[in-house]
Amino acid sequence: MKQQFSRLEQLQKLDLEVHELERARLVLPKRLVDLDARKEEVGRKLKAQRDHVVGVEAEKRTLETALRIEEEKLKKGQAKLNEAKNEKEFQAGSKEVDSARRAKAHFEDEILRAIEVVETAKKSAALVEEEAALVTAEYDALAADVRQEEARLDAQIDSFSARREEARRDVDPALLKRYDHIRLKRAGVALAPAQGGTCGACNMGLPPQLYNQVLKGISIETCPSCIRILYVKPSG
């Protein structure tokens, strides 16, 4: 029986090692959460800036179209003015020319302002693009580190899992079934060393008769408090 306890103790060490490795593997992707959120935020900001550039450029083109129309009106008005045959036609042509000139000057001013707006928008978009590139590079580097660490942990998990399966084959089936049942209920720890008359897992005192039975190591005994299987660690 003592040999079985020794094998069970080794199995528990392997189980705990696999559990810790799997827990570490599980939390690895969380390292990317904050940076991923920042990447998405910068992406939304970049899209908004690019949309703004498209919008102000469209406004500038609209103004340029309006300017061309007024320039055409001005040409036609000047032509009418040159062809005027009387005072009435001359006055009408003058009004058209003056109106077209005022409109032309207005749109020219608006286009100049639009050009400044477009340039400012493009500069802002360029800054956000730089920020997005930096965040993306940082994310990609961290993601590569995470993948590398995941691969390392996966290899360790496979190695320890193989050793664990080999260790399970050396344990008595009935004892193994009991061990698995308790392990599931006690956070992965099914064994507890008995030391100085107490349970090494929950620190509760053990009845003297029970403690003596554990010291003999000839039967399977459990802690009355935490129900873990009690055993005595080999000296030395």
Secondary structure, 3 states (H helix, E strand, C coil): CHHHHHHHHHHHHHHHHHHHHHHHHHHHHHHHHHHHHHHHHHHHHHHHHHHHHHHHHHHHHHHHHHHHHHHHHHHHHHHHHHCCCCHHHHHHHHHHHHHHHHHHHHHHHHHHHHHHHHHHHHHHHHHHHHHHHHHHHHHHHHHHHHHHHHHHHHHHHHHHHHHHHHHHHCCCHHHHHHHHHHHHHCCCCCEEEEECCEECCCCCECCHHHHHHHHHCCCCEECCCCCCEEECCCCC
